[in-house]
Amino acid sequence: MAGWPDRCPRAIRPDFAPAHADGMLRGVEIRLAGRQAPMFAVVMHASQVFRFALGAVLLALLLAACSGGGDGPAPAAAPVDAALARDLDRIERASMARPAQFEQELRARGEALPAGSAARLDVIALRGLLAARARDRALTEQLAEQLRNWPAGEGRASAVVASASVGASYVIQSADMREARKQLMAVSAAEVEAAGPVHRWRYHQQLAAVTSDTGDLDASLAHCHAALRLAEQIGQPWRRALSLVQLAFTTFRADTPARAREFIAQALVEALKDPDPMTLNQVYTMRGIVHTDDGGDPAVVLQAWSDALDQATRAGADAVRALGLANLADYHLRQCHPARALELAEQALPLARATRSLTAEGAARSNIGLAKIALGKVAEGRAEARAAITLDEQQGALAYAADGWLDLGRFLERAGDLPGAVAAFREHRRARDRLLRDETRKLLLEAQERQDAEQRARDIELLNRDNALKAEQVHQQSLALTLWSALGGCIVVSLGLLYQAFRRVRRANEALAHSNASLKRQSETDPLTGLANRRHFQAAVKSLSGEGGLAASVFLIDIDHFKRINDAFGHAAGDAVLVEIARRLREAVREDDLIVRWGGEEFLIVVRTREGLFAPQLAQRMLDLIGGRPVQHEASEIPATASIGFVSLPVPPHGLRLPWESAIDLVDTVMYLAKSQGRNKAYGVDRIDAEDALSAAQLTARLESAWNEGLVGLQALHGPAVARTTDFGSEIPMSGSGAAASA
């Protein structure tokens, strides 16, 4: 139409975006460059069709972000079956085309899957998003409830995130972005981090769109980049493409169109790596939006809208196709081609009605009305535009209705219908005032709700404190009553308790004494033979020692050739020999005599009797008991003999008494002399020409020569004759017993 303006700036926002006080989404106004027509200067706000086109893109992004798929491994029980994963991927990517049909397709598949499995979780999540897209409220709530009640385990976090996404998606259809954000933010950061990568990608992708629509562009950019990182981690090009589409739109809203065009170019590259119609439709739609402010080249925008429409046609998505036709109609309105715009809008209207898409129907009727006004059919166009505004108002989209009145007023003004334009502007102002009041009221209600919640929390805290105080008072009164009622029997009970306590303490002391004695016995007893060890000897020998030294008979016994026994019969046999020798030694002495396993194969015996004949008799008895019969071990008979050194203190002729250490050194030297004289012998000191311990030590150091010089008198005893083997091979006879020699 001659003189119709070719410059028509519009404000673009999605069909589910919340209205702000000025009737526009903050940070979203777009200025379209172009030449100015001579007759009209047109500035149009809130384009009915562009906002619907953007809504279609973002709805598809949200659905893809939140739908269940098998592309990433959920941390629930088992991995999703490959065939099912492919089906879920196919449905997820095409979900915007026929959501109700796809939900029916998935219903039977999900019911056949094991309860609590990762596959069932993905199917339920996708069904929930499809139900939300189809606006089936009952089914959406049912599936969200199933996800909220998901059993505890590895998949619990993913189910919680999916449940929030399903609930938020349904709220988004009603354009309540604040409620959608509230539901999404109710998920804790720990649950988001514990969810699988695909679930986290959907969550961040959805929050990026919602925060963008609520004007929090910084938060939206953060979620966009988080979603893009997760998409790269998952490794699917179409997910990267959708993340880049959302990032392009958010940067576009942040008034950086050049950066937005870079992102949408990257999105197109990713989408073409694994192309599918619905993903390409979303990319091309966003490309048309961000190139609207591209320096006045309408060919790029027209190509983008045309490509988006072609992809919607390929996908068989009539509702999306209706929006695509409305986009083209809006484009031609911008380019001052009202006849072409009317033709395209009239094609979109029956498709929108057939698919029951109120969004597309409103866009088509608005464009039809504006195109007719531009063509001079003012009355007819005004009626159609008002019908579209009424449809917005019936859906509760008051911001879009206000923008519709503004568009209508400007078109009527340029068509010469000044009274109609004034009336439309008045309606626009009333709608804006109503929006401002509604927005203010909503903010006040939210603030009041927060204040009420805080007050309720404070009241509950005070009530809990009051209840706790009263409960404590009742408890104190009950305790006092119980105390006074029990006072009469307190003395008897106390005495009984004291008696019981005394008995318990006594039993505890007895048990402790028994335990200490047992521990002492264990610490002073050789575990193999059951004899005393050196620790016990050092404690017991003090009772036998006076100021002048030890007064007792001391015997040191060493088993002959014990190493050969171990080598020939084994260490178990050697242990058996030690145990048996210890038993025979206990048999030889009295119970109050001290028998000590001195170390290895050596035994020490201290006897209180100091009679002159007692020590030789006891030594002979021990030789006979040890060597008299072999030791039985399993099927073997092990011959065993011993060499013994002994002394009775005090020693004649000077009545020498020695410290116990010196006495043991003396008998140790005598015992080795017995070994050097052929073994199976006992040598005893019956005389030593020494008056003190030092002289005795000097004689002990050269015992054999002192013996030859007559300074020391020794008594030699022989053990029983035993059949002994040489290296435990051929047998040789040993010396007999009973012979004694002294010098």
C-alpha positions in Angstrom: 0.0 0.0 0.0 1.5 3.3 -1.0 2.9 5.3 1.8 2.6 2.5 4.3 5.7 2.7 6.5 8.6 0.4 6.1 9.9 1.0 9.6 7.9 -0.8 12.3 9.9 -1.4 15.5 8.3 -3.9 17.9 9.0 -5.2 21.4 9.5 -9.0 21.3 8.8 -11.4 24.2 7.6 -15.0 24.5 3.9 -15.7 25.0 4.6 -17.0 28.5 6.6 -14.0 29.7 5.3 -12.0 32.6 4.3 -8.4 32.2 6.1 -5.7 34.1 4.6 -2.5 35.2 5.3 -0.7 31.9 3.6 -3.5 29.9 7.0 -4.6 28.5 9.6 -7.1 29.5 12.7 -5.3 30.8 15.6 -5.3 28.5 13.8 -6.8 25.5 12.8 -3.9 23.3 14.2 -4.3 19.7 14.8 -1.4 17.3 14.5 -2.4 13.7 16.6 -0.3 11.3 15.2 0.7 8.0 14.2 3.7 5.9 11.5 6.0 6.9 8.4 6.4 4.7 7.5 10.0 4.0 3.8 9.8 5.1 3.9 7.9 8.4 6.3 7.5 11.3 5.2 4.3 13.0 6.5 3.0 16.3 4.7 -0.2 17.3 5.2 -2.0 20.6 4.6 -5.7 21.6 4.2 -7.3 18.2 1.6 -9.9 18.5 3.2 -12.3 16.2 6.9 -12.0 17.2 6.1 -12.6 20.8 4.2 -15.7 19.8 7.1 -16.9 17.6 9.6 -16.4 20.5 7.2 -18.2 22.8 7.2 -21.2 20.5 11.0 -21.3 20.5 11.3 -21.0 24.2 8.6 -23.5 24.9 10.4 -26.0 22.7 13.6 -25.2 24.5 12.0 -25.7 27.9 10.4 -28.9 26.8 13.6 -30.3 25.4 15.4 -29.2 28.5 13.0 -30.9 30.8 11.9 -34.0 28.9 13.2 -37.4 29.8 15.7 -38.9 27.5 18.1 -41.7 27.3 21.1 -39.6 26.2 22.8 -39.4 29.5 23.1 -42.0 32.2 20.9 -41.2 35.1 22.5 -42.2 38.3 19.5 -44.5 39.1 19.6 -48.2 39.2 20.3 -49.5 35.7 21.3 -47.9 32.4 18.5 -47.1 29.9 18.1 -49.7 27.1 19.7 -48.6 23.9 16.5 -49.0 21.8 14.4 -47.1 24.4 17.1 -44.4 24.6 16.8 -43.9 20.9 13.0 -43.6 21.1 13.2 -41.2 24.0 15.7 -39.1 22.1 13.4 -39.1 19.0 10.4 -38.1 21.0 12.3 -35.5 23.0 13.5 -33.7 19.9 10.1 -33.8 18.2 8.0 -33.3 21.4 6.6 -29.9 20.5 5.0 -31.1 17.3 2.5 -33.6 18.8 2.9 -33.8 22.6 -0.4 -35.6 23.4 0.3 -38.2 20.8 3.8 -38.8 22.0 2.6 -39.1 25.6 0.2 -41.8 24.7 3.0 -43.6 22.9 5.2 -43.6 26.0 2.5 -44.5 28.5 2.5 -48.3 27.8 6.3 -48.3 27.4 6.8 -46.8 30.9 4.4 -49.1 32.7 6.3 -52.2 31.4 9.6 -51.0 32.9 10.9 -52.1 36.3 9.9 -49.8 39.2 12.7 -47.6 40.4 14.8 -48.1 37.2 16.6 -45.3 35.4 14.6 -46.1 32.2 11.3 -45.7 34.0 12.5 -42.4 35.6 13.4 -41.0 32.1 10.0 -42.1 30.7 8.0 -40.6 33.5 9.9 -37.3 33.3 9.3 -37.1 29.5 5.6 -38.0 29.9 5.3 -35.3 32.5 6.8 -32.6 30.2 4.6 -33.8 27.3 1.5 -33.6 29.5 2.5 -30.1 30.6 3.0 -29.1 27.0 -0.5 -30.5 26.1 -1.9 -28.6 29.2 -3.2 -31.8 30.7 -3.2 -30.6 34.3 -4.4 -33.8 36.0 -1.8 -36.0 34.3 1.0 -33.5 34.8 0.3 -33.4 38.6 0.0 -37.2 38.7 3.4 -37.7 37.0 5.1 -35.0 39.1 3.8 -36.7 42.2 5.3 -40.0 41.1 8.7 -38.3 40.6 8.4 -36.6 44.0 7.7 -39.9 45.7 10.6 -41.7 43.9 12.3 -44.2 46.3 15.5 -43.3 48.0 18.6 -44.3 46.2 21.0 -43.0 43.5 18.1 -41.9 41.3 16.3 -39.9 44.0 18.1 -36.6 43.2 17.4 -36.9 39.5 13.7 -37.6 40.2 13.4 -34.5 42.5 15.0 -32.3 39.8 12.6 -33.8 37.1 9.6 -33.3 39.3 10.4 -29.6 39.7 10.9 -29.3 36.0 7.5 -30.9 35.2 5.7 -28.7 37.7 7.4 -25.5 36.5 6.7 -26.4 32.8 2.9 -26.5 33.5 3.1 -23.1 35.3 5.0 -21.6 32.4 2.0 -22.4 30.1 0.1 -19.9 32.3 2.8 -17.3 32.0 3.6 -17.3 35.7 7.4 -17.1 35.5 7.8 -16.2 39.2 6.0 -19.3 40.3 8.0 -21.4 37.8 11.2 -20.0 39.2 10.1 -20.6 42.8 9.4 -24.2 42.0 12.8 -24.7 40.3 14.7 -22.9 43.0 13.1 -25.1 45.7 15.4 -27.9 44.6 18.6 -27.8 46.7 22.0 -27.3 45.2 23.1 -30.6 46.6 20.2 -32.4 44.9 21.0 -30.7 41.6 24.7 -31.7 41.8 23.7 -35.3 42.7 21.5 -35.6 39.6 22.7 -37.1 36.4 24.2 -34.8 33.8 21.2 -34.8 31.5 18.8 -33.9 34.3 21.2 -31.1 35.3 21.3 -29.9 31.7 17.5 -29.8 31.6 17.3 -28.0 34.9 19.8 -25.2 34.0 18.3 -24.9 30.5 14.9 -24.3 32.0 16.1 -21.9 34.7 18.0 -19.9 32.0 14.8 -19.3 30.2 12.7 -18.5 33.3 15.3 -16.1 34.8 15.6 -14.4 31.4 11.8 -13.9 31.3 11.8 -12.5 34.9 14.4 -10.0 34.0 17.3 -11.5 35.9 19.7 -11.6 33.0 22.9 -12.2 35.0 21.4 -15.4 36.5 20.1 -16.4 33.1 23.6 -16.1 31.6 25.0 -18.2 34.4 22.5 -20.9 33.8 23.0 -20.7 30.1 26.7 -21.3 30.4 26.1 -24.1 32.9 23.7 -25.8 30.5 26.2 -25.3 27.6 29.0 -27.0 29.6 26.8 -29.9 30.4 25.7 -30.2 26.8 29.3 -30.4 25.8 29.9 -33.0 28.4 27.0 -35.1 27.2 28.3 -34.8 23.7 25.0 -34.4 21.6 25.0 -31.6 19.0 21.3 -30.9 19.3 21.6 -30.2 23.0 24.5 -27.9 22.3 22.3 -26.2 19.7 19.4 -25.6 22.1 21.8 -24.3 24.7 23.3 -21.9 22.2 19.7 -20.8 21.2 18.9 -19.9 24.7 22.2 -18.2 25.2 21.6 -16.1 22.0 18.2 -15.0 23.2 19.5 -14.0 26.7 22.5 -12.0 25.2 20.0 -10.5 22.8 17.9 -9.3 25.7 21.0 -8.0 27.3 21.3 -5.5 24.4 24.3 -7.3 22.7 22.7 -8.3 19.4 26.1 -8.8 17.7 27.1 -11.4 20.3 23.6 -13.0 20.0 24.1 -13.4 16.3 27.4 -15.2 16.9 25.8 -17.6 19.2 22.9 -18.4 16.8 25.4 -19.0 14.1 27.2 -21.5 16.3 23.8 -23.1 17.1 23.1 -23.5 13.4 26.4 -25.3 12.9 25.7 -27.6 15.8 22.1 -28.3 14.7 23.3 -29.3 11.2 25.7 -31.9 12.6 22.7 -34.0 13.5 19.7 -32.3 11.9 16.1 -32.8 12.8 13.2 -30.5 11.9 12.1 -29.3 15.3 15.6 -28.3 16.4 16.2 -26.5 13.1 12.8 -24.8 13.5 13.9 -23.4 16.8 17.3 -22.3 15.6 15.9 -20.6 12.5 13.1 -18.9 14.5 15.7 -17.5 16.9 17.8 -16.5 14.0 15.0 -14.5 12.6 14.5 -12.8 15.9 18.1 -11.8 16.6 18.6 -10.6 12.9 15.6 -8.3 13.1 18.0 -5.7 14.4 20.6 -6.5 11.6 21.1 -3.1 10.0 18.2 -3.1 7.7 18.7 -6.4 5.6 15.3 -7.9 5.6 16.4 -10.8 3.4 18.2 -12.6 6.3 15.1 -12.3 8.5 12.8 -13.5 5.7 15.0 -16.5 5.0 15.1 -17.4 8.7 11.3 -17.3 9.0 10.9 -19.3 5.7 13.4 -21.9 6.9 11.6 -22.2 10.2 8.3 -22.7 8.5 9.8 -25.3 6.2 11.1 -27.3 9.1 7.8 -27.1 10.9 6.1 -28.4 7.8 8.6 -31.3 7.6 8.0 -32.2 11.2 4.2 -32.3 10.7 3.8 -29.9 13.6 0.7 -27.9 12.6 0.7 -25.8 15.7 4.3 -24.8 15.1 3.5 -24.3 11.4 0.7 -22.0 12.3 3.1 -19.9 14.4 5.6 -19.9 11.5 2.9 -18.5 9.1 2.1 -15.9 11.7 5.8 -15.0 11.9 5.9 -14.5 8.1 2.8 -12.4 8.3 4.3 -10.2 10.9 7.5 -9.9 8.8 5.5 -8.6 5.8 3.6 -6.2 8.1 7.0 -4.9 9.1 8.0 -4.6 5.4 4.8 -2.8 4.6 3.3 -5.7 2.6 -0.1 -5.8 4.3 -1.7 -7.9 1.5 0.9 -10.6 1.8 0.6 -10.4 5.6 -3.1 -10.9 5.4 -2.7 -13.9 3.1 -0.3 -15.6 5.4 -2.3 -14.8 8.6 -5.4 -16.2 7.0 -3.5 -19.5 6.3 -2.3 -19.6 9.9 -5.8 -19.1 11.5 -7.4 -22.4 10.5 -4.3 -24.4 11.4 -4.3 -22.7 14.8 -7.9 -23.5 15.4 -7.5 -27.1 14.2 -4.6 -27.6 16.7 -6.4 -25.7 19.4 -3.4 -23.4 19.7 -4.7 -20.2 21.3 -1.3 -18.7 21.0 -1.2 -19.1 17.2 -4.9 -18.1 16.9 -4.3 -14.9 18.8 -1.3 -14.1 16.6 -3.1 -14.8 13.4 -6.2 -12.8 14.3 -4.1 -9.9 15.4 -2.2 -9.8 12.2 -5.3 -10.2 10.1 -6.9 -7.2 11.9 -3.8 -5.0 11.5 -3.3 -6.0 7.9 -6.9 -5.2 7.1 -6.6 -1.8 8.7 -3.5 -1.2 6.6 -5.4 -2.2 3.5 -8.2 0.3 4.3 -10.7 -2.1 5.8 -10.7 -0.2 9.1 -14.0 -1.4 10.6 -13.4 -5.0 9.7 -9.8 -4.9 10.8 -10.6 -3.2 14.1 -13.1 -5.9 15.0 -10.6 -8.6 14.2 -7.9 -7.0 16.3 -10.2 -6.5 19.2 -11.2 -10.1 19.0 -7.5 -11.0 19.3 -7.2 -8.7 22.3 -10.2 -10.3 23.9 -8.6 -13.7 23.4 -5.5 -12.5 25.2 -7.6 -11.1 28.0 -9.5 -14.4 28.3 -6.1 -16.3 28.7 -5.0 -13.8 31.3 -2.3 -12.4 29.1 -3.0 -8.8 30.1 0.4 -7.5 29.1 -0.2 -8.8 25.5 -3.7 -7.3 25.6 -2.2 -3.9 26.5 0.3 -4.2 23.7 -2.5 -5.2 21.3 -4.4 -2.0 22.2 -1.2 0.0 21.5 -0.7 -1.6 18.1 -4.4 -1.1 17.2 -4.3 2.5 18.2 -1.2 3.3 16.1 -2.6 1.4 13.1 -5.9 3.2 13.4 -4.1 6.6 13.8 -2.2 6.0 10.6 -5.4 4.8 8.8 -7.1 8.1 9.8 -9.5 6.7 12.3 -8.6 9.1 15.1 -11.6 8.5 17.4 -10.9 4.7 17.2 -7.2 5.4 17.8 -7.9 7.6 20.9 -10.3 4.9 22.2 -7.6 2.2 21.7 -4.9 4.4 23.4 -7.3 4.9 26.3 -7.8 1.1 26.6 -4.0 0.7 26.4 -3.5 3.2 29.2 -6.2 1.5 31.3 -4.6 -1.9 30.6 -1.2 -0.5 31.6 -2.6 1.0 34.8 -4.3 -2.3 35.6 -1.0 -4.2 34.9 0.8 -1.8 37.1 -1.8 -2.3 39.9 -1.7 -6.1 39.4 2.1 -6.1 39.3 2.3 -3.9 42.4 -0.4 -6.0 44.1 1.5 -9.1 43.2 4.7 -7.7 44.6 3.0 -6.5 47.7 1.3 -9.9 48.1 4.7 -11.6 47.7 6.2 -9.3 50.3 3.3 -9.8 52.6 3.5 -13.5 52.1 7.2 -13.4 53.0 6.5 -11.2 56.0 3.7 -13.5 57.1 5.9 -16.6 56.7 8.6 -14.9 58.8 6.0 -13.9 61.4 4.6 -17.4 61.4 8.1 -18.8 61.9 8.7 -16.4 64.8 5.3 -17.2 66.3 6.0 -20.9 66.0 9.4 -20.5 67.6 7.9 -18.5 70.5 5.1 -21.1 70.9 7.7 -23.9 70.9 9.7 -22.1 73.5 6.6 -21.4 75.6 5.5 -25.1 75.3 9.0 -26.2 76.3 9.0 -23.9 79.3 5.5 -25.2 80.4 6.6 -28.8 79.9 9.7 -28.2 82.0 7.6 -26.6 84.7 5.2 -29.5 84.7 8.2 -31.9 84.8 9.6 -30.0 87.8 6.3 -30.2 89.7 6.1 -33.9 88.9 9.6 -34.4 90.2 8.9 -32.5 93.4 5.7 -34.5 94.0 7.5 -37.7 93.4 10.3 -36.7 95.8 7.9 -35.8 98.6 5.8 -38.9 98.2 8.9 -41.1 98.3 10.4 -39.3 101.3 9.0 -41.8 103.8 10.8 -44.8 102.4 13.9 -42.8 101.5 16.0 -44.0 104.4 15.2 -47.7 103.8 15.8 -47.4 100.1 19.1 -45.6 100.7 20.3 -48.2 103.1 19.4 -50.9 100.7 21.1 -49.1 97.9 24.2 -48.5 100.1 24.2 -52.2 100.9 23.9 -53.2 97.3 26.5 -50.6 96.4 28.9 -52.0 99.0 28.3 -55.6 97.7 28.9 -54.4 94.2 32.1 -52.6 95.1 33.3 -55.6 97.0 32.5 -57.9 94.1 34.2 -55.4 91.8 37.2 -55.2 94.0 37.4 -59.0 94.2 37.0 -59.2 90.4 39.7 -56.5 90.0 42.0 -58.3 92.4 41.4 -61.6 90.6 42.0 -59.9 87.3 45.2 -58.2 88.6 46.4 -61.5 90.0 45.6 -63.2 86.7 47.5 -60.5 84.8 50.4 -60.7 87.3 50.5 -64.5 86.8 50.4 -64.1 83.1 53.2 -61.5 83.2 55.3 -63.7 85.5 54.6 -67.1 83.9 56.2 -68.6 80.9 53.3 -69.3 78.5 54.8 -72.5 77.1 55.7 -74.4 80.2 53.6 -72.7 82.8 56.7 -72.1 85.0 57.7 -68.8 86.5 59.7 -66.4 84.3 62.6 -64.0 85.1 60.2 -61.3 86.2 58.7 -63.5 88.8 62.1 -64.7 89.9 63.4 -61.2 90.4 60.4 -60.5 92.7 60.6 -63.8 94.6 64.3 -64.0 95.1 64.3 -61.0 97.4 62.6 -63.0 100.1 65.4 -65.5 100.0 68.2 -62.9 100.2 69.3 -61.3 103.4 71.8 -58.5 103.9 74.7 -61.0 103.6 73.4 -62.5 100.4 71.4 -65.5 99.2 70.8 -68.5 101.6 69.4 -71.3 99.5 70.3 -74.1 97.1 70.5 -72.9 93.5 70.3 -75.3 90.4 70.7 -74.3 86.8 69.6 -77.0 84.3 70.3 -76.9 80.5 68.9 -79.5 78.1 71.7 -81.2 76.1 71.7 -80.9 72.3 68.4 -79.1 72.2 69.2 -77.5 68.9 69.6 -81.0 67.4 66.2 -82.0 68.7 64.7 -79.0 67.0 66.5 -79.8 63.8 65.7 -83.5 63.8 62.2 -83.5 65.0 60.9 -80.0 64.4 60.2 -77.0 66.7 56.9 -78.5 67.8 58.8 -81.5 69.1 61.2 -79.1 70.8 58.3 -77.4 72.5 57.0 -80.7 73.6 60.4 -81.6 75.1 60.4 -78.3 77.0 56.9 -78.8 78.4 57.7 -82.4 79.5 61.1 -81.4 81.1 59.2 -78.7 83.0 56.7 -81.2 84.2 59.4 -83.6 85.4 61.2 -80.8 87.2 58.0 -79.9 89.1 57.7 -83.6 90.0 61.3 -83.5 91.5 60.8 -80.5 93.8 58.3 -79.3 96.4 55.5 -77.0 95.8 57.1 -74.1 97.6 60.4 -74.4 95.7 60.9 -71.8 92.9 61.2 -73.2 89.4 62.0 -70.7 86.6 62.3 -71.1 82.9 65.5 -69.0 82.7 65.6 -68.8 78.9 65.5 -71.0 75.9 66.3 -74.5 77.1 67.6 -73.4 80.6 65.7 -73.8 83.9 66.6 -72.3 87.3 65.5 -73.9 90.6 65.9 -72.2 94.0 65.3 -74.4 97.1 65.2 -73.0 100.6 66.8 -76.2 102.1 70.6 -75.8 102.7 71.4 -79.2 104.1 74.7 -80.6 102.8 73.3 -83.8 101.3 70.0 -82.4 100.0 71.4 -80.6 97.0 73.3 -83.6 95.5 70.3 -85.8 96.1 68.0 -83.4 94.3 70.4 -82.9 91.5 70.7 -86.7 91.0 66.9 -87.0 91.1 66.5 -84.4 88.4 69.1 -86.2 86.2 67.2 -89.4 86.6 63.8 -87.9 85.9 65.0 -86.0 82.8 67.1 -88.8 81.2 65.3 -91.8 82.6 62.8 -92.1 79.8 62.4 -90.5 76.4 59.8 -87.8 75.7 56.8 -89.0 73.7 55.8 -86.7 70.8 53.2 -88.1 68.3 54.8 -91.3 67.0 58.4 -90.4 68.1 60.4 -91.1 71.2 62.8 -88.3 71.8 65.7 -89.0 74.2 66.6 -86.0 76.4 69.3 -85.4 79.0 70.5 -82.3 80.8 73.6 -80.8 82.4 73.2 -79.2 85.8 75.2 -76.8 87.9 74.3 -76.3 91.6 75.5 -74.8 94.8 74.1 -74.6 98.4 74.7 -71.2 100.1 76.4 -70.5 102.4 79.4 -72.4 101.0 82.0 -73.9 103.3 84.6 -73.5 104.6 84.1 -69.7 105.2 80.2 -69.7 105.1 80.2 -67.7 101.9 76.9 -66.1 101.0 76.6 -64.5 97.6 74.2 -62.1 95.9 71.7 -64.0 93.8 73.4 -62.6 90.6 76.8 -63.9 91.6 75.2 -67.2 92.7 73.7 -67.7 89.3 77.0 -66.8 87.6 78.6 -69.5 89.7 76.2 -72.3 88.9 76.1 -71.2 85.3 79.9 -71.7 85.1 79.6 -75.0 86.9 76.9 -76.1 84.5 79.1 -75.4 81.5 81.9 -77.3 83.2 79.4 -80.3 83.4 78.7 -79.9 79.6 82.4 -79.8 78.9 82.9 -83.0 80.8 80.5 -85.0 78.6 77.0 -83.8 79.4 74.2 -85.7 81.2 76.1 -84.7 84.4 75.5 -82.5 87.4 78.4 -80.6 89.0 78.0 -79.0 92.4 80.2 -76.7 94.4 80.7 -78.1 97.9 83.7 -75.9 98.9 85.2 -72.6 97.8 88.2 -70.9 99.3 86.8 -67.4 99.2 85.6 -65.0 102.0 83.7 -62.5 99.9 81.8 -62.2 96.6 84.8 -60.6 94.8 87.1 -63.4 95.6 84.4 -65.9 94.6 83.9 -64.1 91.3 87.7 -64.3 90.6 87.7 -68.0 91.3 84.5 -68.5 89.2 86.2 -66.9 86.3 88.9 -69.6 86.4 86.8 -72.3 87.9 88.5 -75.3 86.3 92.0 -74.3 87.2 90.9 -73.3 90.7 89.4 -76.8 90.9 92.7 -78.3 89.9 94.5 -76.2 92.4 92.2 -77.3 95.2 90.7 -73.8 95.8 87.3 -75.1 94.8 85.7 -78.4 95.6 83.3 -79.8 93.1 81.0 -82.8 93.2 80.2 -84.7 90.0 77.0 -86.7 89.5 76.1 -88.8 86.4 72.8 -89.2 84.8 71.2 -92.5 83.7 72.6 -94.4 80.8 70.4 -93.7 77.7 70.4 -94.8 74.1 71.6 -91.7 72.5 72.1 -91.1 68.8 74.9 -89.3 67.1 73.2 -86.5 65.3 70.1 -88.6 65.9 71.3 -91.2 63.5 73.1 -94.4 64.8 72.6 -95.1 68.5 75.6 -95.0 71.0 75.4 -95.8 74.8 75.7 -93.0 77.3 77.2 -93.2 80.8 75.3 -94.7 83.7 74.0 -93.0 86.8 74.9 -92.9 90.4 78.6 -92.4 90.2 79.8 -89.4 92.2 83.2 -87.8 92.3 84.7 -85.0 94.2 88.0 -83.2 94.2 
